Amino acid sequence: MRAKHRADLSTRLEGLRQAVRSLEEMPPGAVGPTAALDRAREVLANVGRRRELSAAHTVVALAGATGSGKSSLLNALAGVELAAPGARRPTTSHPLAVIWPGRGVDADAARPLLDWLEVDRRHEVGTGPGAWSEGADVAGLVLLDLPDIDSVNPDHRRRAERLAKTVDVLVWVLDPQKYADDVVHTQFLRPMARHAEVTLVLLNQIDRLAEADRAPVLADLRERLLEDGLRAAGVLGVSARTGEGLDEVRRAIARLVQRRRAAEARLAADVATMADGLDEAYHVDAVPALPATAERRLLSALSAAAGVDRVADAVGASFRLRARKRTGWPLVRWVGRFRADPLRRLHLDRAPAADEEGRPVLTSSSIPQASPVQRAQVHTALRASGDAAATGSDEPWRSYIRGAATDAAATLPDELDQAVVRTELSGREDPGWFGLIGALQWLVFAAFLAGALWLGAYAVLGYLRIEATWVPQVGPVPADPPLPGFPAIPWPTALLVGGAVLGILVALLSGLCARLGARRRSARTRAALRRSVSETAHRTVLVPVAERVARARAFADGIALAQGK
């Protein structure tokens, strides 16, 4: 049972540490009021320190208000007149420790524990038969008499409050006149609702009540403790003056000491209570994954703002322009030289530059800035992504998760431009068929030019009235009378007309191929740019959002572990 409880405490402790780490990883100022977080750090430190100290000792503290009879009860339980009760209030200014050594329990091991608790007044009870009833083994018991929790002296009250938060077992000593005191219930008992296993409530001075009133008063006290959440806390009536009920108190304390797990139970309750406080201060209900629709909307808005379609169209237009320059009919292709390359206008006509070590050199493009409508769409998509990821979260987690998306708006324009610049655009290099078609066009143009020059020579001869005796022809050999069939065509005419027709046909065919190639390159470029935009969106928006969502989930999971769920 003890090993199981220790394992449970370790799990709870790790859960609380996880929740605290999640809060500490948030940027300064994002956590909001840090009182609960500071208290959680304090609890972690206290729990860690208590686990390092003597596990063989169980620290039981008598706590209560002025006049409840704590000192008298301590003397009665110890069987020795140690505390000095009196009429002057407060009677206990500093805590007093009574130590029960025994077989297997080193009395010296209690010293570091009491030093940590800052208890200087100490008394060790003898090992022989004492006042503890039935010879019960309470070796390792450390019984403390705390200052009054309602002391008019602030130092006394602070000592009592500090020790009430660190001792292993709390025995609340109440009296019939003030057992329903609101300060005791609201400030001390109610916050200790998870500590019922290590809480004992004593109605002292019960001898002052008439026999008929005792049962109703104890029942009323139990009802109030039930309202405080201390359903499992033990309630006993006792009288330090007459000794009534003392044996039951001794047996209850002895059971806690003998089980040797009160300290672990107290620490587990501390961790769970602190987890409740953190959950109240920084609650997270549910943190969903970012919906696919929100991610698609974001990528669409960023692609539009980055000018993906503009660049993809420019790649196709540049390809068609270069195709006309290199494969068009030489007589008209020179006209294209006066048209600017669309990629060059955007400063995207060259591959991304790199330094000597192969790292990309940051440059910028000349893509026009996003329009106001596009910028508004980006901001809307960022807010929608943040809202979708933060659904179900309360503050400060909601603002923290949303901030991962909306904070990226300031750097996104440059990031998107760099994403475009770094992308290897399809169509920057000319395909091999450009050269083949270009060479064919020049060959056809040479034939056209030869035919034109040849005909020009004949025209000059005719102008000079010099008759050409024979003109080579394409087709049947001239005969008299002419042979039936295709007419013969003079070679100069065939070269001129054939060169012109074939050049135009090749130009039209290459133009068709260029349009098809441009369409494919535009599609590949658009896909590559969208991948780059997607990578940028993930790096600058989606990954930070996912990290903060994971942090919120880790906080919620840690709280659940610490609460024992």
Secondary structure as GFF3:
##gff-version 3
##sequence-region A 1 565
A	DSSP	alpha_helix	2	24	.	.	.	ID=ss1
A	DSSP	alpha_helix	35	52	.	.	.	ID=ss2
A	DSSP	beta_strand	58	64	.	.	.	ID=ss3
A	DSSP	alpha_helix	70	78	.	.	.	ID=ss4
A	DSSP	beta_strand	96	100	.	.	.	ID=ss5
A	DSSP	three_ten_helix	107	109	.	.	.	ID=ss6
A	DSSP	alpha_helix	110	117	.	.	.	ID=ss7
A	DSSP	beta_strand	121	124	.	.	.	ID=ss8
A	DSSP	three_ten_helix	133	135	.	.	.	ID=ss9
A	DSSP	beta_strand	141	145	.	.	.	ID=ss10
A	DSSP	alpha_helix	154	164	.	.	.	ID=ss11
A	DSSP	beta_strand	169	174	.	.	.	ID=ss12
A	DSSP	alpha_helix	182	183	.	.	.	ID=ss13
A	DSSP	pi_helix	184	189	.	.	.	ID=ss14
A	DSSP	three_ten_helix	190	198	.	.	.	ID=ss15
A	DSSP	beta_strand	199	203	.	.	.	ID=ss16
A	DSSP	three_ten_helix	206	208	.	.	.	ID=ss17
A	DSSP	alpha_helix	211	228	.	.	.	ID=ss18
A	DSSP	beta_strand	234	237	.	.	.	ID=ss19
A	DSSP	alpha_helix	246	259	.	.	.	ID=ss20
A	DSSP	alpha_helix	262	281	.	.	.	ID=ss21
A	DSSP	alpha_helix	292	306	.	.	.	ID=ss22
A	DSSP	alpha_helix	308	327	.	.	.	ID=ss23
A	DSSP	alpha_helix	330	333	.	.	.	ID=ss24
A	DSSP	three_ten_helix	334	338	.	.	.	ID=ss25
A	DSSP	alpha_helix	342	345	.	.	.	ID=ss26
A	DSSP	alpha_helix	372	389	.	.	.	ID=ss27
A	DSSP	alpha_helix	397	406	.	.	.	ID=ss28
A	DSSP	three_ten_helix	407	410	.	.	.	ID=ss29
A	DSSP	alpha_helix	412	422	.	.	.	ID=ss30
A	DSSP	alpha_helix	432	463	.	.	.	ID=ss31
A	DSSP	beta_strand	473	474	.	.	.	ID=ss32
A	DSSP	beta_strand	489	490	.	.	.	ID=ss33
A	DSSP	alpha_helix	491	537	.	.	.	ID=ss34
A	DSSP	pi_helix	538	542	.	.	.	ID=ss35
A	DSSP	alpha_helix	543	562	.	.	.	ID=ss36
###
